[in-house]
């Protein structure tokens, strides 16, 4: 009787592992199909375009066209720590 119970537990464990692996593979396949279908639409929009249709270097914005980030020269005040007092 104990051997049968242990065999059932092993079988259940392996079925759960197999079911989890099968579910993972199914989700991965669905995601892969969705990515492929989504990319097909993009390929149709860019089909037939070549390098002559790309903007020239003079049409592209220069690197200095973007504003430089500025940072305050004043550091923020230090973070206050919570002081705990212990009964003596």
Long-range contacts (C-beta under 8 A, 24 or more apart in sequence): none
